[in-house]
Amino acid sequence: MILYVALIYPINAHASVWIPKTNEYKYYTSFSIIDKRSENKKIKWADLFVKDQEMIHKLTKRQNAIKAKADDENRSLFNHEIAELNDNAAFLKEFKEYKMILGSLGEDKTSNFELEYGINDHQSLGMKIGYKTDNFLRSITPHYTEQKTGKDFELFYKYQLLKQEGWIVAISPSLQYSTYTGCKPYRHFDLALMAGKSRLHKNNYTLFYEFGASVHAHSKENSLSKTGFTLFMTDGIRFANNVIITNYMKYEQNRFKNYAHNKILYEQISIAKEIYFGNLSKQSFTIQVGYFAKGSLVARGYNVSGFIFSLWFSL
């Protein structure tokens, strides 16, 4: 029995360890949107962003005034002026870092399309196309929203290293090209190692789990390091009526200057229904509904949640 775990994957998941059958195509499309709670948080973030901007402007104006006064009087800075400049510089650094974090809290909608083809029982090739929109609420009164978009294109290859006693181990290299409003395009190389197992119980339900790790290198600007790693895990149950319940978790670590994105934890709970059709019921499609939560482990204010809707075809 082949378990199509890939069908219940979230938008940003790695390729599943389970490989499609020879000459089989899998099509996957999904859409996610943040919930009302996250929308309300964005309004609060916008208010903080405006206040932060005002403090930066106020401190910068004071810095310039101190220096201008010394220049007008044709003298060196007094000790108390130097001390104030140093204090203000430290505050400015903190406010600018805070501004950078607040300025990135704009997640809104994400969509994804994926195609995977089974070359043989041990190999597959695939591609992913992703699109996201981020809405940054810069001002509440008057209302001003800045929108940014991100686009991703990824190619991946999957090779099954081991299949024994219910266990499957696979390796999957991938290459991604991404663009984002206001940033230079960047490339992303990822190498993932995955292991999974499924077991059919006497009561005619199947338990499955999968876990893995990946290392990646990228050319993203504003990064202190060009490498990072990801840990991910999926576990779930499939009932005799082809209803599937899953839980997916992912931890990703990088070293960006915007440290809010350096340690990200993502979790998604989903329920899906697989329906077979065609000759001998060899084809299937699956409808999935899920809820996700995503947050930073280093920037407490950065956390969003919402809903994900997916459709998967196996032909």
N, C-alpha and C positions, 0 to 999 in steps of 0.2 A: 504493500500500500504506500503510495506516495502522498506525503502530507504537504499541501500547498501553503506553507507558512508565509510565503512572500505576500500573499494576498492581504494579510492583515498588518502589513508594515505601515508605520507612520511616514509622513512626508520626508523626514530627514534621516530615515533609517538606512543602514548598510544593506547590500544585497543579501538575501537569505542564503543559508548554507545549502538548502535544498535546490537542486538543479532541475530545470524543466526536462521533460522527456525529449528524446531525439526528434528533431524537426518540429518541436512544439513551440508556439509563440505565447508569451504572456504579456498582456497589456494592462497597464495600471494607471489610473488617474485619480487625483485626490484634490481636495480643497479644504483649507482651514481658515477660521476666522476667530478673533479674540472675543471673549464674552463681555457682558455689561460691566462686571467688576473691573476688568482690565481697562475698559474705556473710561471709567470713573477715575482710575489711577492716573491715566494719561492727562486728565484735566488737572489733577493735583500737581503732576510733574510739570505741566505747562506753567502753572502759577509759580512754582519754585524756580523754573528756568528764567522767567521774567525778573524775579527778585534777584537771582544770581547775576543776571546781566546788569541790573542796576548797581549792584555792589561793585562789580568789575569796573563799570564806568566811573563810579564815585571814587574808587581807590586810584584808578589811572589818572583821573583829573587832579587829585591831591598830589600824586607823585610829580606830575608835570608842573604844578604850581610851586612846589618846593624848589625844584631845579630852576624854574624861570626866575624866582625871586633872587636866588643866589647869583644868577647870570646878570640880572638887572643891576644888582648892587656890586657887581664885579668882585666877588669874593668867593672863597671856598665854602663848602657846606659846613655848618656848625655840627658839633657832635650829636646834639639832640635831633637835628635834621637827618643825619646819617642813620641814626637809630630808627627814626620813624620810617625812612625809606626802606630799610631792611625789613622792618616789621610788615610794612605794606606789601613788599615783594613776596614775603612768605604767605600772606593772606591771599594775594592775587594768584599765586600758584595753586592754592587749595581751591579757590573759587573757579579757576579755569579747568581744573581737573573735574570738579563737580559739574560744570557746564558741559564738558565733553560726555560725561555719563548721562546726564539728563537729555542731552541732544540726541542720544541714540535710542531712547526708549519710545520707539514709535511703531512697533510691530502691529500689523493690522490684518492683512490677508496674504495667504500663500497658496499657490497651486502647483501641481506637479504632474508630469506624464512620464511613464517609464515603459520601455519595451525590452524584453529579454527573449533570446532565441536559444534553444537547446541544440548545440552542435552534435553532441553524442551523450552517452550516459555520464560522462565525466567532465564535460566542458560546456560553457555557455558564453554568449556575448550579449551585451546590453547597452542601452543608452538611456539617459535621463535628461529631461528638460524641466527647469524650474523657473517660476516667476513669482515675485513677491512685491507688495506695495507697503510702504511704511508712511504713516501720516503723523507728522510732528506738529503738535498743537503749540505754536510759539507764543500765542497771546489769547487770552480769554475775552478781554474787553479792550479794543475791538477784537472780534474773532478772526484769527489768522492761522491757517494751516499750511504747512509746507509738506509736499508729497515727494517721496523718493521711491525709485523702483530698482529692483535687483533681478538679474537674469543669469541663469546657470545652464551650462551644457556639459554633460558628463558621459564618458565612455568607460565601460568596465568589462573585465574579463573574469570568469570564475572557473576554477579548476578543483575538482574533487580529489583530495589527497588520500582519503581513507573512508571505507564503508564496511563496518564490522560490528556485529552484535547490536544492531540498532543505532550505532553511532555513525555520524557522518562528519568529516572534517574537510574544510575547503579553504582555499586561499583566493583572494580577489584583489588585484591591483586596479586602480581607476585613475583617470586623468580628467580634471574639471577645468573649465574656463568660465570665469564669472565677471560680470560688470555690475556696477552700482553707481547711482547718481552721485556726481561730485567726486568720485574716486577713479583711480586708474584701473584698467582691467587687470585681473591677476589670474594666475594658474595655480592649480592645487593637485598634488599627487598624493594618493592614498594607497596604503597596502594593508589589507585586513586579513586576519586569520580567524576563522569561525568554526565552532563545533556545535552540533545539535543532535538531539535524540527524540524519538517518538515511541510511544508504547501503547498498544491496544489492550485494554482491560477486558475482563470477562463480561462486564456489564455493557459492553459495546460502546465505550467512550475511549477517546485517545488523549493521553497527556503528552505534551511536548514542551521542550525547552531548548533554548539556543543561547549561546553566549560567545563573545569574541572581543578582540582588541584590534586596534589599527594605529598605525603611525602615519603622520602626514607631513609633507613639506609644501610650503606655499610661497608665493611672491607678493603677498599682501603688504601694502604700505602701512605705515604707522604700527609696525610690529617690532618688538624687541628681540624676537627669535623667529626664525623661519620654520620651526618644527613644532609639533604638538602630538598629542595622542588622544584616543577615544576608547572608552570601555562601554560595552553595550550588552544587554541581556533581554531575552523574550521568554515568557512562559505562558502556557495557556492550556485550555481543554477544548476538545472537539467532541460534540455529542453525536449520537447516531442519526439525528435529524439534520446534520450538517450545520448546526449552529456552533459558532466558535467564539470563545471569550478569551481575550489575551491581555497581558500586561507587558509593556515595553519600557525599559529604562536605559538612559544613556548619560554618561558623564564625559565631558569634553574639556580638555585643558590646553590652553595656548598662552602666549605671552604678548599680548597687545598693549599698546600704550593706554588704550581705553580699557582699564583693568576689569570693568564690569563684565566683559566677555571672556575673561581668562579662565574661569572655572564655572562651567554651565552644567546644570543638572536638568534633564528632561525626562518626564514620565507621561505615559499615555495608557489609558484603559479603553478597550474597544470591544464591541460585540459585532459579529458578522454572520451572514447567512449565505451559504454556498448553494447554488442551484445548477443542476446538470441538465443538458439538453443535447439534441443532435443524435446521430446514429450511435446506438449502444451507450448513449450518455457519456461520450468521451469529452465533450466540450462542457465548459462551466463558466458561470459568472458569479461574482460575489459582491454583495452590498455590505458596506461597513459604516458604522457610526461610532465615534470615539470622543473622548474628552482628554485634553492634554494640559499639563502644567510645566512651565519652564522658568527657571530662576538662576540667578547668580549666587555663588557661595561666598563671594567677596564684596559684592555691592548689594546690600540688603533690600534696597528700593527697587532693584531690577527683577521683577517677576511678573509673568503674564500667564494667562490660561485661556482656554477656549475650546471650540468644537472642530472636529475633523470629519469629513465625509469622503468616502472612497468607493471606487468601482473597479473591479478586477475581472478581466476576461482571460480564459485559458483555451486556446484553439490549436 
